[in-house]
Amino acid sequence: MHEPLKQWVEELTGGDSTRAMAVVTGIPQATLARHLTMATPPVETLIEIARAYSANPVEVQVVAGIITEAEAQRAGSGSAIRQASTRQLLTELLRRDKEENDAPRRKPSRGEAGARLFQ
């Protein structure tokens, strides 16, 4: 495994041996040992390790380079929006509106002002 992924697994598992990890994950020890020697283990194995040790399976995919952090955030934001209550959504909209209204206004440059005329 590449170093960041190896470090993530070691920290998550508390340095558990392959045998101990196999017991916790339910993955056969030989299979797990083989997967952990690969540059990037199969995503299924990484997800099983994350789940078995109560970690976010998306996080390990970012660490492994399977998905980018931006992709993980986009996936999470859609879920968070759907789970938010109407009150939470309205509160956030009001906060953003206030933030925009409180932001200091800067005078547009002559080029910006002229460009607006032709939009």
N, C-alpha and C positions, 0 to 999 in steps of 0.2 A: 504494500500500500504506500501511497505517497505520504510524506511526513505529516501534513495537516490532518489527513484522515486518520492516520495511525494514532496521532496524539488525541484526536477527538474520541476515538474508540477507547483508548487507554483511560482517559479521564472519565468517560461515561461509565465504564465497567469497573472503575477503581483498580485497574490493573489485573482483573480476573484472568486466569489461565484460559486457554482454549477449551479445556475440559469443563471448567465452571461456566463459561459462556454457553457452551453447548447445552448444558443442563437448563440454564435460565431461558435460552431462546427456543429450545426444542429442535434445533438443527443438529443433525448427526455430527459428531466431533470431527470425523475425517473430512466431511464436506465443508464444515466451517473452517478448519485448518487450511484446506486447499483454497477456499475463497479469500481468506485473509492474507494469502501470499500474492494475490493478484494486484496489479497496479490499481485497478478499480474493481472491487468485488461486485457481484451482481446486485442490482438495486434491491431485489427482493430480500437478499441476505442483510443488507444494510438497514432496510426498513424493519425487519424482524428484530435485529439487535436494538434499534432505537425503541421500538415498542416494548420489548422485553425489559428494558431498563428505564421505562417511562420518560423517554425523550421524544421530541417532536420529529417524526419521520421526514418532514420537509427539511429540517435543519441538516440532517446527514446528507441529503441529496445536494444541498448547496456546498457543503464541505467537500464532498466527493467530486464536485464539478459536473454533476449530472444536470442540474438546473442552475440558473444564475440567481443571485439574491433578488434582482428586480423581478424575475418571474415568480419567485416565492412570495414576494410582497404583493404582486398583482393578484395572485391566487387567493391570498389571505384577505386582501381588502374587499374583494367581492363577497366573500363569506361573512366578513364582519359587518358589512352593510346590510346584508340580508338578515342577520341576527339582531341588528340594532332595533330598539323600539322606536316608535314614531317620535316619542319625546326626546330620545337621544339624538335622532336625526335632526329634529327641529332645533335642539340646543346647539348642535354643531353648526347648522346653517346660520343661526343668529350670531354665534361666536365669529364665524368667518365674515359675516356682513359687518359686524362691529369693527373687526380688525381692518377691513378694507376702508371703512369710513374714518377710522382713527389714524390711518397711515398718512404721513405728511405728503401733501400734494406738491409735486414739482412742476414748475412751469415748462411746457413743451418747448423744444428748440424750434427755430424757424422752419427747419426742414420737416420736423414732425408735424407741425401745425399745417404746413402747406400740403403735406401728403394726405392729411385727413380730408381735405377738400375734394380730393379726387378718388376717394374710396367709394 
